[in-house]
Amino acid sequence: MRPKLSVNVNKVATLRNARGGTIPNLLEFASQVEACGGQGITVHPRPDQRHIRYQDVHDLSQRVTTEFNIEGYPSPAFLQLVEQVKPTQVTLVPDGPNALTSNAGWDLRKHQIFLTGIVRRLQSQGMRVSLFVEPSSAIMEYAKSTGADRIELYTENYAKTYGESAELAIEPYVKAALAAKELNLGINAGHDLNLENLRYFASHLPGLLEVSIGHALIADCLYEGLQTVLKKYLSCLS
C-alpha cells in the first residue's frame, strides 16, 4: 500500500489573510485537493491564528471527506478545539506559541508522562494520535510508552542533506522507521519534503503510511496548477 498524501493548507490561509476576505477560498481549495486525488487535509492552527483560524478548523471538519489531520501544541485551547472537531488524526508537536514553523521533535524522555495523559484523552474520543519526533531509534520506546498510534518523522535534516548524499541523508530515518515498526508504531513524515526529494524518501523508508506536505506543494501550484502538481506528488508516492 503506497503512502497517503495529506496536503497542509496553511499557506492558502496565509494568502487569504494577507488581503482579508475569502480569496483564495480555503474550503474550495481543500475540496479541489480531494477531487484531484489528495488523500487528506492537514492544518496547523496556531494561537495567534496567523494562517489557519479556529473557525477554519470547524468549517473544514464539515467539508473534508478524506482524512482530516490537525497538528498543534497540546495547549488547553488546542485540546478543546480538537475535542470539538474530532478529526481522524491529531499530530502533537512541541512548538511554542511564537514558533514560525515546526523546527524540532518532542523530547520524549522529558515529556513522556505529559504526553501519555493527552494521548489517552484523545484516543478515548476516537482520534488517532501521532507524535512529531526526531529520526532517532532510541526515542521510539518512549513514543510507544505514551500509547501513541503513530510517529511523524521530522524530515528537515533529510531535505537539507539530500542534495549532498541521498543515502546518508535517509540513513537515520530508515533506522528510526525500523525501530518504530518493531514496536508497531505507524510511521508518518513531514517537513520540507518536495518534488525533488520525496520519491527517494518514500521508496526507501520502510512502513511509511503518510506524508504531510504544504509549503512546497502550494508553491508548486503557483507555477503549474493544482491538478498537475497533485499528480506529480502522488506519482512520487506510487
N, C-alpha and C positions, 0 to 999 in steps of 0.2 A: 504494500500500500504506500503510495507516494505521500510525502509530507503535504500538509494543507498550507495554503497561503492566506493569512489573515492580514488585511490591509489596515494600517493605522491611519486614521483620517484627521489626526490633529492639525496637520498643515492646511487642510481645507478650511477648518475653523479659524486658523490664524489669518488666512487671506480674507475671509469674511469679516472678521473683527477689525481688520485694518481699515475698512471703509464703513462698517456698520451695515445694517440691513440684513438681507438674506442671500446675497450673491457673493460667492457661489453657495448654492443650496446644499447644506450638509446632508440632509436626508436623501435628496435626489442623488447626490454623488454616491452615497452608500448603496442605494438601490442599484445604481449603474454598475458598481463594483460587483455586486452579486450577479447581475444579469450577464456580465462579461466573464463570469467563471470564478470570481473570488469566493473563497470558502469560509470567510469570516471577516468580521469588522472589529478592529481594536481601537479603543480610546484610552487616553490617559488624562483624566481631569485633574487639574492642579488647584491648590487652594485659592490662587488669585484668578482662576478661570480665564487666563490669558488666551487660551485657544478653546478647548472643549469646556463648555459651561455645564453646570449640573443639569440644567433643563435639557440640554442636548442629549445627555445620557438617558433621561426619561423618554424623550422623543424617539431616539434611536431604538430603544428597547421595544417600542411598538412597531418599528419599521423593519428591523433586521430579521431576516428569515433563515440565515445561516447561523454560525456560532458568533456569539457576542462576548468579547473579551474586554474586561475593564482592568486597567493597570493603575496602581497607585500605592502611596504610603498609607498604611492602615491607621489613619487618624480616626477619631470618633466621627467626624463629618463624612469621611470616605466610607467607613463601615456602614453608617446609616444609609448612605446612598446606594451601595451595592445590595444591602438587605431589602431596600425598597424595590430595586430593579430585578434582582436575582438573575444575573447573566449566566451564560453557560460556564464561563471561567473568570476567576479573579486572579490576577497576577500581582503578587505583593512585591513592591520594590522599596529599597531603603532611602529613597530620595527625601531630602529635606524640603521645606516649603519654598525655598528660594532657588532650588536647582533648575538650571536651564534645561537639562535633559538627563536621563539616567546615565550615571557615569561610574557605577560600581555595583557589585552584587552584595548580598547580605553577608555580614559576619555572623555566620550561623552558630559559631561557638558562643558568641556573646548574646545573641538574640533568640536562642533556641526555645527557651521557656516562654518568652513573649509571643513568639510566632505560633507555638503549639496551641495555645488557647484560641488564637484568632483562626487558625486553620480549622480546628474543631467547630468553632462557632459558625463559620461559613459553610462547611460541609454538612452540618446538621440541617441547613436550609436548602440543600440540593445543589450547591455550587461546587464546581471543580476548582481546586486551588493549586496555583503554581508559584514557585519562589524564584525570583531573579537572582542568579548566582554566578560567581566566577567559575571558569573552567578548571576546577580542582577536584581531583578524585577524593582527596581527604575529607572534603566537606559533605560528600554525598550521604554518609552515615548520619550526619547531623540533620540534613534535609529529610531523610527518611524518618528520623525520630520525631519530627514535628507532625508527621502524619500527612504531609502534603502529597497530592496526587502526581504532580509533575514539578520539574525544574525548568527554568528558562535560562539557557546559557547566554551570558553577556558576550557578544561577539565583536566588540570594538577592536580588541587587540588582533583578532584574526583578520579583520578588514584592513588594519594598518600595516600588517606584515605580509599579507597575501602576495603583494607585488614582488617582494624580495624572495620568498620561497613559500609556495603554497603548502608543500609537505610539512615544513617546520611550523607554519602558521596554524595548521589544523591539528598538529600532534597532541597538544594538551586537551583539545576539545574531544578528540577520539577517546583518550584515556578517561576523561570525565564521563563521557557518554557510556562507555563500557561499565564503569563503576555504577552509574545510575541504573543501567539495565539489570545488573546483578541484583539490585535492590528493588526491582520492579517499579522504578520511578519513570513516568513518562518524560519525554525529552522535547522541549521547545527551544527555540533560539531566536535571538533578535538583537539588533543594533548595528547599523551601518552595513547591513547586507544589501547588495545591489546586483545589477545585471552582470557586472564583471566577476564578482566572487561567489555568487550564490550557487551556480551549478556545481562547482567543485565541492563546496561545503556540503550541499545536500547529497551528493553522490558518495561522499567519503565518511559521513557521520552516521554511525550505526544507531538505528532506532529512532531517528528524527521523525517526530509527529507533526510539527507545526513551526512555521516561521512567521514572525510579525515584522512587516516592513512598511515604513511610512515615508520618511523624508525623501529617500532616493526615488521611490516609486512615484510619488507625487511630482517630483521634479522632472522625471522622465515623461510624465503625462503632458507637461507643458510643451515638450518638444514634439511628441509623437501621437498624443491622444490616448485616452483611457483604454479603449478596446485593444489597440495594438500593444500597448505596454503590458496589460494583464496577460495577454497571450505569451509574451516573451518571458515574463516571470514564471508563469505556470509551466512553460516548457523547461525552464531550469530545474523544476522540481519533478519532472516526469522521469 
